[in-house]
């Protein structure tokens, strides 16, 4: 199920944002959500339509399409065919350069994703989130209960996965998917991660003492990596306000692609594309980051916690 939970005005309402407007909050469960690549294509087409001073119903009438088809193309839930792109480009009076960009964007949207081998075992909403992770140049994350998947050491991740659905074989496949996701992000020099780690997630053991020991050492190694910037949100600090809840913000390096926010839940995910809602989450995250321990103090706290677990 992909369900609209809220809307900040329909596409033709005249609302506009940094990328020409966006709206909607979606609860994602069992259906594939828009991939970042399809979202990018949809935003390019929406920008050209608005420049042509056309509403969705105008395009539907001229091309004899349904308004639903145009909406699904622009929101990334439907990948247009080559002939569709040609008709839209002609209607919007797109330049040769713009038409070529549309074709390139469509080609990227049609490319098989690297996670295809895991498509039978991973949740569709997770694939949508990972597509944003792939395209983003910066990821900002706060998780109040467990560590973000990009920060999890092998044993910690395996322990969490083992608590979920399925048998041991499924758990192993899910771990391999997470490991590949981590590898790709870590090796991409164009990406950075800014994370606020809640102290509660470190004080609550996941598995054995050996697992937590490995996890603390892994966090320290990531901080040495140079592109992982971690701060610790202390439980005892009254200035640390965590009402934002689990939030991951994806920032993209192109003007047409606005930031997207996700909140991963127990049985699904909430995707925020509404401009105001995403902006509020950005502000709350930045405030939480400032109130948390700086990187040097975070490192010292991690060393303190590490010493509470005796080495065998």
Long-range contacts (C-beta under 8 A, 24 or more apart in sequence): 1-27, 1-28, 1-29, 1-30, 1-31, 2-26, 2-27, 2-28, 2-29, 2-31, 2-33, 2-77, 3-27, 3-29, 5-270, 6-274, 6-277, 7-274, 8-274, 8-275, 8-276, 8-277, 11-46, 11-56, 11-71, 11-74, 12-55, 12-56, 12-57, 15-275, 17-258, 17-275, 18-255, 18-258, 18-275, 19-43, 19-47, 19-255, 19-256, 19-257, 19-258, 20-46, 20-47, 20-50, 20-256, 21-46, 21-50, 21-275, 22-258, 22-273, 22-274, 22-275, 23-273, 23-274, 23-275, 24-75, 24-273, 24-274, 25-270, 25-271, 25-272, 25-273, 25-274, 25-277, 26-270, 26-271, 26-273, 27-268, 27-269, 27-270, 28-124, 28-125, 28-128, 28-268, 28-269, 28-270, 28-271, 29-125, 29-267, 29-268, 30-123, 30-124, 31-124, 32-124, 32-127, 32-128, 33-77, 33-124, 33-125, 33-127, 33-128, 33-269, 33-271, 34-75, 34-76, 34-77, 34-128, 35-76, 35-109, 35-113, 35-127, 35-128, 35-131, 36-131, 36-132, 36-134, 36-135, 36-136, 36-250, 36-252, 36-257, 36-260, 37-105, 37-108, 37-109, 37-111, 37-131, 37-135, 38-76, 38-77, 38-78, 38-79, 38-109, 39-75, 39-76, 39-257, 39-260, 40-76, 40-105, 40-108, 40-109, 40-135, 40-254, 40-256, 40-257, 41-73, 41-76, 41-79, 41-80, 41-102, 41-105, 41-106, 41-108, 41-109, 42-73, 42-74, 42-75, 42-76, 43-74, 43-256, 43-257, 43-258, 44-101, 44-102, 44-105, 44-256, 45-73, 45-74, 45-80, 45-88, 45-92, 45-102, 46-74, 47-256, 48-88, 48-89, 48-92, 48-94, 48-98, 49-74, 49-88, 49-92, 51-92, 52-91, 52-92, 52-93, 54-91, 54-92, 59-88, 59-91, 62-91, 63-87, 63-88, 63-91, 79-106, 79-109, 79-110, 80-106, 82-106, 114-180, 114-184, 115-177, 115-180, 115-181, 118-173, 118-174, 118-176, 118-177, 121-166, 121-170, 121-173, 121-174, 121-177, 122-174, 122-177, 123-268, 125-268, 125-269, 126-264, 126-269, 128-269, 128-271, 129-248, 129-262, 129-264, 129-269, 129-271, 130-181, 132-250, 132-260, 132-262, 133-181, 133-185, 133-250, 134-184, 135-250, 135-252, 135-257, 136-191, 136-250, 136-251, 136-252, 137-190, 137-191, 137-192, 137-251, 137-252, 137-253, 138-191, 138-192, 138-193, 138-194, 138-250, 138-251, 139-185, 139-191, 139-192, 139-193, 139-194, 139-248, 139-249, 139-250, 139-251, 140-194, 140-195, 140-247, 140-248, 140-249, 140-251, 140-282, 140-285, 140-289, 141-193, 141-194, 141-195, 141-196, 141-247, 141-248, 141-249, 142-195, 142-196, 142-198, 142-233, 142-242, 142-244, 142-246, 142-247, 142-248, 142-285, 142-288, 143-197, 143-198, 143-201, 143-246, 144-198, 144-200, 144-201, 144-242, 144-245, 144-246, 145-198, 145-200, 145-201, 145-204, 145-246, 146-201, 146-206, 147-197, 147-201, 147-215, 147-219, 148-195, 148-248, 149-178, 149-181, 149-182, 150-181, 150-182, 150-185, 150-193, 151-193, 151-195, 151-197, 151-218, 151-219, 151-222, 151-228, 151-230, 152-178, 152-182, 152-215, 152-218, 153-211, 153-214, 153-215, 153-217, 153-218, 154-179, 154-214, 155-207, 155-210, 155-211, 155-214, 155-215, 156-206, 156-207, 156-211, 156-212, 156-214, 156-215, 156-218, 159-206, 159-207, 159-211, 160-206, 186-225, 189-227, 190-253, 191-227, 192-227, 192-228, 192-229, 193-227, 193-228, 193-229, 194-229, 194-289, 195-228, 195-229, 195-230, 195-231, 196-230, 196-231, 196-232, 196-233, 196-285, 196-288, 196-289, 196-292, 197-230, 197-231, 197-232, 197-233, 197-298, 198-232, 198-233, 198-235, 198-242, 199-232, 199-233, 199-234, 199-235, 199-301, 200-235, 202-232, 202-302, 202-305, 203-235, 203-305, 209-309, 209-310, 210-309, 210-312, 212-309, 213-306, 213-309, 213-311, 216-302, 216-305, 216-306, 216-309, 217-306, 219-302, 220-299, 220-302, 220-303, 220-306, 223-295, 223-298, 223-299, 229-295, 230-295, 230-298, 231-289, 231-292, 231-293, 231-294, 231-295, 231-298, 232-292, 232-293, 232-297, 232-298, 232-301, 232-302, 233-288, 233-291, 233-292, 233-293, 234-292, 234-293, 234-301, 237-291, 237-292, 239-291, 240-288, 240-291, 240-292, 241-284, 241-287, 241-288, 241-291, 242-288, 243-284, 244-281, 244-284, 244-285, 244-288, 247-281, 247-284, 247-285, 249-278, 249-281, 249-282, 249-285
